[in-house]
Each structure stands twice: as structure tokens, then as C-alpha cells.
């Protein structure tokens, strides 16, 4: 088929069209010229500088332009809506080359409405709950323009969802009985949404302003510096020689760039432009090559440290530290990527594909060593920073910051001096046919300095234990220094040009990175503000309780049916929404459902497990047709049918769908309840093998093509390795009951960040009889049980052989668990001491796996002989 015929079929997108998809989805599709272009650049630059200012210690040190959270949120959203109207055209036929006058007017009015809380903060503080006509006018106009900005930047799904909830606020009395409420007046509803921090300017916009912007800016600066190019080339150099090597390189490259990119669409176009043609060149079908890129790019939203910006929201919603969120999320994300890597390998086995040739064949031992060193590079880096630099902190105290800074500067100069010995990495043009793989050594060593800002981020988070915002601020400052100086240093060490020109180029890179970071934030800021409508509706109307009752009725009290319903509803709610808004919606509406209904049936899990459950299923909506823009972009590169690509990508993503069900019932996958190093290794290895066997079962291929009974056996192995406690519970009771009078002793003896299963009963504030289980998060040890309980907002008192809840602090973790004053603690459950470790059930699972391997080994296809390398030209 000729290129013209391919275009005629409608399955091909030009490079310009691909850039337009990313621009319209992530940064706005307009490219004005002249004064308008300069104004947009200056506004974007001002936004980035404003965010760096409020994140830094300077306002408090100098006493200049000090803002509280509400004022910061107001200015943050004002920048976002102004940029949305200026950068995003209203319709497909709207001009791209200039900004119409009406859009300038809408941008100015929207920015004024968003900044209203900052401009009239003192006046609004003096009349809480008593809005004036001016207040309500601004609120109504601001809400209308916010929804229009969301339509332009995010599409109709988000807008329709917000409008449905607004209708519910004002017309609740006309709704079906199961979700009906008294309804709210215009004054009450709009003041709640726009003039308080319960709606649009709530926690979500606060997190966007204080945390998310800095990490998105960090990623944009890292990409501008050339890190994305480095990650892609390194992955191809390391893995391109394997069976289906380009596809495996695509998985690793997308995982790497997913760490610095908050957009699955941009990830697809950045890595897919080069990896998809390579996959096709070694024999992958077009839709499968595109689906691999879509699956791996969307999975980048699951990877710490950013997780599509959801990690920072989880800190606020779950009430744990950012480092704890990363710890709990890392294993499922890695398992999901390993399983996708294995799916790619199975596809290569089924089609008998080979990798790409090297100029000079390398011994497999060298390749294995290089691969292992690279994969473990970040882990080793984290260990050096944590223990090595931690030792410096213990020795030098407050002076450690300066010492470590000097060491990082010396390391940077030394690494750049070493990297200058190798040629500069240039990404090939899209469509360029790669005959040989890049050399491993020179490729890896040419960009090691990109890891230094990551080391600075780890140091700030884990050793200095700074807040995520301040950690990102110092790491970003270091990255800015690298961005400005790397070109002059390379020019100096390579003696390849004018250092002054290189320095000028470095400042231009900095300017481009700051502008790109701001433009990347437009959609996220608009999404968090619009999602605040859903959050505000829940706090105003109590629809969360109605959702719980609805799911309870539909599930009939069955635990698995309830979880399945929540998963499906999260999928539907997440369709067409960006990652950040997706998480806010599903966590606000569906997480309380699992907590409440699970507590009634004995499913007591930490809140982070519940939030990750709904987050995973919300993200699954990103790959499902017909709304998956990532699938459309990948299909355009691969010249395949977008619908077929979306369906194939969804099939590849089934391994991600099984994980939430497993970690809900086995929280060790979230590194909760791990007792020692051996237990940690055993948990990670068994979960990884389980995920790979699920991939083998669903792909119909392990060592050879599966027969039906072999697929069933692999699914049984998967289930047993993921959840060994299911079988052990049948043989031995998992818990033994302890009287509530033991509460004080158990709390004092509980380890750091331990949990305690307790059952409570009593009358709720609504007069309902409550009987449910609660998993008390005990946090850090304290001198007494009373103080430890106080940290989670709970006070109890003993009444003879009974223990009663005496007080629950508003907004505390205890309140989030649904505890109320007057509840009686009836029973405490402890793990049964007579029960063997559940991991013993993995032994028969591995035996069954060995049996399947033995049965298939005799039928395994033989690899074709490797082609001889071409002779080198003289």
C-alpha cells in the first residue's frame, strides 16, 4: 500500500497533525503571532515564576507578597482560565493563527472572577455566608466561564458531569427518592461553590497550586534539557536486540518518560513516533504496535512520583505523607509494567519475532550486566542519597545542605566532563529506518547528569524530609542551573563552539521550559477546579451517602458484587476525564462506598488501598474506546484503525484491572504489613510471577499456545500467588477476638504505622443502628495510648468491661472512618497466633506452574536461526 493510499484510508496522521493533537489536548492548539504571541508567552512565564515564588521560602524571609492558601488558589486559577481562553480555540473552525477579540474579553472576565477571592479577600471574610449581589453575579459568571474553559481544554465529558451535579444541587427535591435532598437556593449553592474553599477553590485546586504545578514544571524542564530523548535512546540501545526488542524498549521508555510527563497523549507521541515504526519493522501488527505504546504510556500515570498528579491529591484525601503514598503505589505500578513487558515478549514468541541487530554483537553476559545496572540505577542512586548523604547530615547537621550542594555541583561538572567524551544524542527523524541499534555504553553515559536533579528530589523528600512543594522547588532550582549551564560546559569540554552562544542557548532553553511547564498545567488546573464542583456537591448535599445506599441495594450486600459495581462505575465516571479530575471524581464518589459497605461485611483495609482501587479503574477509562485520545494518536502513527487499537490496548490492560482486586484483599502488595526483608522479596517476587501468569493466561500463550485446561491452571496459579490467604482462611481462622478492655495495652505495643481491627456499634447522628468494623491507623508511637489515639482524633473512655468513643475531632482520620461519639467498641480482632504463614500456600501454586511449564515445553516453537551480521564497510 502506498503512502497516498494509506492517507486515503484515514488511518495515517502527519507529523504536524500529531503535534496538533498534543497541542489541542495538553497545551492549547493556537499559535498566534506578533504581540498576541508575546503576551501569551509572558503570561505563561509569569505563572511559572509566581508558582516558584510561593513555593520558595523567600516570601516569608523577606516579608513580601506573602499569600495564604485561598489567595494562592485564586491567583492560580486566574492564570489558568486566562490561558485556557487565549490558548484553546472555541471550535474546530475557530482561528488558530490569532486570538479573537471575544476570547480576549472572556479571558479577562474569567481571570477577574477567579481572582475575586484574592482581590476582595478582606471584604468576603467579613461577611461569610452572606453574599452580596456582586458576589453572586461574579460566582455565576465565573462558574459559567469555568465550564466553558473546561469544554475547550478537557472536552464535553467533564462539563456534562459538572452540569449534572449542579442540576442536582438546585433541583434535588425533584430527584428519585434514593438520591433526593431538599435542594439549595442560588445564593447558597453558588456561594458554597465559588466563595468558599468547599467547592471550586477546594482541596483539589489547593494541591494543584502548591504541589502539582512544581512537579509538572520539573518534568517540562527535564524534557527541555533532553532527558526524554536520553530515556528513549537508552531503552532502545539496551533492549532493542531482544525478541520484539523495539516493543520492550517502548515499554521501558514510556515508563521512564511517564515519570516526567503528566500526559499519556504527549507520552504516546513523544516515544511512539520512534518506537511504533520500529515495532512494525520487526513484525508487529500495526494495531498491536500502537496498543503496546498506548498501554505503556497510560501506565505511566500509575508510576510514582507523580502518578498523573494524583499522588499529591492522595496526600490530602487519605491523610498520609507523600513518601508513604509513593511507597504504597510503587509495587503495583512496577508489577503492571513487568506484566506488559511480558505480554510483549509473549506476542514476539507467538509470531517468532526477533530483535534488531547491533553493529558488533555483544556477549549476552555484557548485555545482562548493562541492563541490570541500568534498571537498578535509580534504586542505587536512592540508596546512596538516603544513606550516604544521610550520614553527612548526621555528621554535619545544618551545614549538610551546603556540603551536599557542593558535592552535587562537583558531581555534575565531573559527569558532564565524562559525558563530553561521547557524541551528543540526536533523536532520529520520525519514519527513519534504524539499521543498527545505538551502542549501549556511549548512549548510557552521555546523559547521566539528568539523574542528578532526581537525586536532589530524593534527598529533599527522604533525608531532609521537606514538604513535596519545597522538595520540588529546590530540585527545580538545581535543574534550572543544569539547563542553563550544560550547553556551555559541553562546548568548553568538547571545544566545539562559542561558550557565549551556548550560554544564550541555555537561557532560551530555560525560557522554553518555563513556558511549556505553564502551558502543560492549563488542563490540569482547569480539571481540578471543575472537579471541585463534584466535591462541593458531596459536601453540600450528602450525595455520598446516597451513592453508598444505591450500591448496597444493587449489590444485595455481596462483597464481590459491590467491588465489581464500584469498578464499573469508576470506569464510566473516568471516561473522557484527565487523570487528575478522574481521581478527584472517583475518590469523592466511590471510595466512601467501599469504606462503608466493606466495614459492614468485614473488609477492613487501609484508606490508601481503597483510593488506589478506584484510581486504577478510573484510569482504565483512558484506554477504552471511543474516548481514548491516546489510542487515536498512536493509531495515527501506526496507520491502524483507532477503534481496533483501543480494543487491543484494553485487552493488554486487563493485567492492570486484576491488580486492584488483589491488593484490596492482600494489602502486602502495597507494602503494608511487611515484617522483614525476606517477606518483602517474597511478596514482590510472587506478585510479579502472578501478574506474568495472568498475562500468559489471557494471551493464550506461556511456553507454547495454551490449551483450555492450561489456561485455567495458570489462572489458579495467579489467584493463589496474589491471594494465598484465601485458601489458608479455609483451613485456619485468620483472627482471634480480644475483649475491648485490652485496647490500651494493644495500642501501646503496636508498631510504628500499625493498624488495629476493631468492631463498633451504636446509634449514628441520623438515628441509624450501626454495626461495623474499622481499621484504626495508629501512626507513630507515643508515650501513652491516649496520646496515640489523640493524634488520629479519637478519645475513648472505659466503662467497666466496655469501651466507648468519648469524642471524635472534626476532620480527623477517625471521623473519616465514620466513628461517632457514643459508639461502643465491642470487639478487637488480632491475627491468629496458631495459624501458619499464608505464604505456604504458594508452594503448591509453584508446583502447578512447573507442571504447566513441563507440559508446554515439548510443544514450544523453536526460534529461527539468527541472521549473520553484515560486514562492516571499510
Secondary structure, DSSP 8 states (H G I E B T S, - for coil): --HHHHHHHT----HHHHHHHHIIIII-S----HHHHHHHHHHHHHHHHHHHHHHSSHHHHHT-S---HHHHHHHHHHHHHHHHHHHS-SSTTS-SSS--HHHHHHHHHHHHHHHHHHHTHHHHHHTTT---HHHHHHHHHHHHHHHHHHHHHH-HHHHHHHHHHHHHHHTGGGS-GGG------HHHHHHHHHSSTTTTTSHHHHHIIIIIHHHHHHHHHHHHHTHHHHHHHHHHHHHTTSTTHHHHHHHHHHHHHHTT-S-HHHHHHHHHHHHHHHHHHTT--HHHHHHHHHHHHHHGGGSTTTGGGHHHHHHHHH---HHHHHHHHHHHHHHHHHHHHHHHHHHHHHHT------SS---HHHHHHHHHHHHTHHHHHHHIIIIIIHHHHHHHGGGHHHHHHHHHHHHHHHHHHHHTTS-------TT----S---HHHHHHTSTTHHHHHHHHHIIIIIS---HHHHHHHHHHHHHHHHHHHHHHHHHHHT-S-HHHHHHHHHHHHHHHHHHHHHHHHHHHHHHHHHHHHHHHHHHH-HHHHHHHHHHHHHTT-HHHHHHHHHHHHHHHHTT--HHHHHHHHIIIIIHHHHHHHHHHT----HHHHHHHHHHHHHHTTTSTTS-HHHHHHHHHHT--HHHHHHHHHHHTHHHHHHHHHHHH-GGGGT-S--SHHHHHHHHHHHHHHHHHHHHHHHTBSSSB--HHHHHHHHHHHHHHH-THHHHHHHS-SEEEE-GGGHHHHHHH--TTEEEEEEEEEE-TTS-EEEEEEEEEEES--SSHHHHHHHTTEEEEEETTEEEEEEE-TTSHHHHTT--TT-EEEEEEEE-TTS--GGGGHHHHHHHHHHHHHHHHTT---------------
